[in-house]
Structure formats: C-alpha cells, structure tokens
Amino acid sequence: MEKICKKCGVIKDISLFAKNGNSTRTYCKECEAARARENYQKTQEYIRNLKNKCEFCGYDRNPAALEFHHPDDNKDTEIAKLASKSWSKPLKEKIDNEVAKCIVICANCHREEHHRDLNRY
C-alpha cells in the first residue's frame, strides 16, 4: 500500500509513514524528522537570543557560556529541559514565563553563586 507525503509530495510505501493511532501521519518519516530538527533549531536559537551578557561580571563573548539562574529558587522547570523540545507557541510562553524569573549569568559566576561557601577570598 502507498501514500503521498503531504510535505514532499512523493508517493511512498505506507511503512515509511509513522503510525498515528489507527492511521498514519501525513508526513513521511524523513519529512517528519526534518520538521522536528527545524523546530528544535528554532527553540535553540530563541533561547540563545535571550542570553546577552552576565549580569554579575559582564561576560558576553559566547552565549553557550551564559546560563539562566533562578535567584529565588522559584523554578517550575529547567530551561535546559524546555530547550530540548520542539518549537511551538505554548512552548514559547513556557520559556518566557520561566526566563522572567531568571537572571543571565556566566557559568563561572553561576557556580560561584551556588557554592558561596567555597569562596576563599
């Protein structure tokens, strides 16, 4: 049995479409994987753009070294977990709500903030 992928328009064997309950998805597995990768990249880019510089020391060279810190420990979820999800409007709202509770600090300042008892100076 064959089916047309709504994304690429190619007629493919039904086994190349993921199951969706009792039927199959409208996109083939290959197009579905490409869509998921694209949405994942959108989420990563959105979060990366929320990080500008460390609020403690001013570090701003690489957003990968910047992290979100919950100063009041009032987190509902970790932003890193949200970053691994596929882009959607509800996800954007969750990210925005969680980021609003945070400050952006570099990894070094973040470690020092969580381990103040080890500061030697």
N, C-alpha and C positions, 0 to 999 in steps of 0.2 A: 504494500500500500504506500502511496506517495502523498505528499502535501507540499503546498507552496509556502515558503517563508515570507511573511509579511514585510520583513526588513530588506532582505537581499533579492527577493523575487524569484529565487531559484527553486525549481521542483526537486525535492529531496525525499529520500526514504523516510518513512514515519519514525524509524528508530533514531533518526538524527534530531528529533524534537524531544525536549524534556517532557515528562508527564506533568499534568496539571489536574489532579484529581482523577476523574474517569476519562479525561481527554488529554490533549497535548497542548503545549504552549504555541503561540502564534509565530514566535521567532525560533529559528533553528538553534541548536546548542552553540554553534560557532558565533552567530549574531548575538545571542543572549550573553555569551561570555564577553564579547566586545563591548556590549552595552554596560555590563557590570563593571568592567575595567574603566570605562569612561566615567561612569558615575562615581567610582571610588576615587579617581583622579580629581574630580570636581570637589569632592569632600576634602581631600588632602590640600588642594590649592586654597579653598575657602579658609580653612583653619590656619594654614601658613600665612595668609594675608592678614590675619588677626594679630600676628606677633610682629611688633616693630622693634622694641628695644627693652632692655632690662630696666625695670623701674628703680632698682637699687643702685646699680653701677653704671648704667647707660650702654652696656654692650649691645651692639646692633649689627655685627658683621654677618651672622649666619642664623636664619630663623630656626634651623634644626637644633641650635644650642639654646633656644629660648623655650620656656615651659610655662604652663599655667599653674599658678599657686592659689589655693583656696586659703586666704589668711584666717578665716573664721571657722575652718573645718566644716562648712555647711554644704558639702557637695552631695548632689543626688546621684551623680555618676561621674566616672572619669572621662575627661575629654578625649583621652587616647582611645578609649573604647568606642566613643562616638566617631572618631576619625576613621575607624576601620569599617564603617558602614557605608552603604551606597547612598548617594546624594538624593535627597527629597526635601520638599518644603517642610514637613514635620520635623525632619532631622535638623534642618537649618534652625528652626525655632528652639529645639532642644539645645543645640550648640550655643546659640545666642543667649539663652537663659543661663546656661552653666558658665559661659565666659563672663557674663555680667557679675558673677560672684568672685571672679578671679583677678589677680594681677599678673602681669607678664614679667618673669624674671629669668635670668640665665641659669643654666644648670648648676654652676658653681654656687651662686647665691642661693639657689633653691636647696642645695644640700646643706649649706651653712644654716639656712633658716630652719630646717628640720632637725639639725643636730647642733643647736646652740651650745649645749653642754660640753661639746668637744672643742669649742673655740679656745685657743691658747693665749690670745692677746687681749 
